[in-house]
Amino acid sequence: MSDYRDVNLAHWNERAAAHAASPGYPVAQLASDPAALSDVVAFDRPLLGSLADQRGIHLQCHIGTDTVSLTRLGATMTGLDFSDKSLYEARAVAAKAGADVRFVQADVYDAVAAAGDGYDFVYTGVGALCWLPDIARWARVVAALLRPGGRLFVREGHPMLWALDDERLDALVVKYPYFERAEPTVFVSDGSYVETDIDLRGSTTHEWNHGLGEIITALLDAGLTVTGLVEHRSVPWEALPGRMSLRPDGEWVLDEDPDRLPLTYTLQAIKTVISYG
Ligand SMILES: C[S@@+](CC[C@H](N)C(=O)[O-])C[C@H]1O[C@@H](n2cnc3c(N)ncnc32)[C@H](O)[C@@H]1O
């Protein structure tokens, strides 16, 4: 079997151009309206607060629509992704939007060597952590990227959502692991999570879930202090097709009793400042 990175890289490279052309990503809106934000960053904004004069890195930035949006909140951004085709689209998105973003091609685990350190904040999520086999290693990378006092901001699919059978329409059924395992869960899927006319078939991915306790413990072990954890009843993609409705803000919610399940969470943590004497 090839390395998980080769398998997943092929999947993402195949999707980058389709995503840039899809109405599911706000490429046209960012280009035509200098004040526009992606729905994802607009959702995050109340918890993000001002990013004026801050230097940030967006891990797994994909085609850069959220990265560009973060520059519109005042940040100087680096976007990092291992997919050359995603970064090709990201550079085009930033150029059309008039945004000055540095894009770096690297695996997340090599982020410090590739993109440097001393960042005021690390931003990531919306389908990012599931591609990484080892959450403790990820947390150490985040800690190494941040300056002392710097902030991690993650908004991610909830591990309980990732554990559900997304093909069952009659009930919420747990099918996949909640906890991190050494072996990946292997999926073969057609299409994409956004609308596209491009024929995408039979793509294999290797993915991992990480429990909420595992994520928080990994961050604490890496020297971060958790400052906020908010669970949400909505998710920015149609995670359980056939059972969700789209809100005007671009978020999907369960049709039936949304209080049953958190669909995403926002986790914030600060790199602890060590004071001597
Ligand atoms: C669903 S996208 C991230 C979501 C992003 N917020 C967006 O714009 O939708 C996942 C991204 O992770 C990247 N990725 C997956 N595994 C990676 C790895 N090991 N290192 C760096 N990037 C990775 C993929 O290339 C892809 O662009």
Ligand as a Chemical Component Dictionary entry (heavy atoms), coordinates in Angstrom:
data_LIG
# 
_chem_comp.id                   LIG 
_chem_comp.type                 NON-POLYMER 
_chem_comp.pdbx_formal_charge   0 
_chem_comp.three_letter_code    LIG 
# 
loop_
_chem_comp_atom.comp_id 
_chem_comp_atom.atom_id 
_chem_comp_atom.alt_atom_id 
_chem_comp_atom.type_symbol 
_chem_comp_atom.charge 
_chem_comp_atom.model_Cartn_x 
_chem_comp_atom.model_Cartn_y 
_chem_comp_atom.model_Cartn_z 
_chem_comp_atom.pdbx_ordinal 
LIG C1  C1  C 0  -11.173 19.891 3.237 1  
LIG S1  S1  S 1  -9.697  20.708 2.835 2  
LIG C2  C2  C 0  -9.496  21.799 4.171 3  
LIG C3  C3  C 0  -10.636 22.636 4.300 4  
LIG C4  C4  C 0  -10.456 24.040 3.962 5  
LIG N1  N1  N 0  -10.806 24.718 5.141 6  
LIG C5  C5  C 0  -11.340 24.420 2.817 7  
LIG O1  O1  O 0  -11.048 25.371 2.160 8  
LIG O2  O2  O -1 -12.358 23.767 2.565 9  
LIG C6  C6  C 0  -8.394  19.594 3.267 10 
LIG C7  C7  C 0  -7.044  20.092 2.796 11 
LIG O3  O3  O 0  -6.057  19.399 3.548 12 
LIG C8  C8  C 0  -4.949  19.191 2.700 13 
LIG N2  N2  N 0  -4.137  18.129 3.305 14 
LIG C9  C9  C 0  -4.506  16.847 3.549 15 
LIG N3  N3  N 0  -3.507  16.172 4.165 16 
LIG C10 C10 C 0  -2.480  17.049 4.305 17 
LIG C11 C11 C 0  -1.180  16.956 4.860 18 
LIG N4  N4  N 0  -0.742  15.802 5.405 19 
LIG N5  N5  N 0  -0.389  18.046 4.859 20 
LIG C12 C12 C 0  -0.821  19.209 4.289 21 
LIG N6  N6  N 0  -2.044  19.367 3.733 22 
LIG C13 C13 C 0  -2.880  18.297 3.748 23 
LIG C14 C14 C 0  -5.549  18.855 1.358 24 
LIG O4  O4  O 0  -4.660  19.052 0.300 25 
LIG C15 C15 C 0  -6.747  19.801 1.333 26 
LIG O5  O5  O 0  -6.437  20.984 0.637 27 
# 
loop_
_chem_comp_bond.comp_id 
_chem_comp_bond.atom_id_1 
_chem_comp_bond.atom_id_2 
_chem_comp_bond.value_order 
_chem_comp_bond.pdbx_ordinal 
LIG C1  S1  SING 1  
LIG S1  C2  SING 2  
LIG S1  C6  SING 3  
LIG C2  C3  SING 4  
LIG C3  C4  SING 5  
LIG C4  N1  SING 6  
LIG C4  C5  SING 7  
LIG C5  O1  DOUB 8  
LIG C5  O2  SING 9  
LIG C6  C7  SING 10 
LIG C7  O3  SING 11 
LIG C7  C15 SING 12 
LIG O3  C8  SING 13 
LIG C8  N2  SING 14 
LIG C8  C14 SING 15 
LIG N2  C9  SING 16 
LIG N2  C13 SING 17 
LIG C9  N3  DOUB 18 
LIG N3  C10 SING 19 
LIG C10 C11 SING 20 
LIG C10 C13 DOUB 21 
LIG C11 N4  SING 22 
LIG C11 N5  DOUB 23 
LIG N5  C12 SING 24 
LIG C12 N6  DOUB 25 
LIG N6  C13 SING 26 
LIG C14 O4  SING 27 
LIG C14 C15 SING 28 
LIG C15 O5  SING 29 
# 
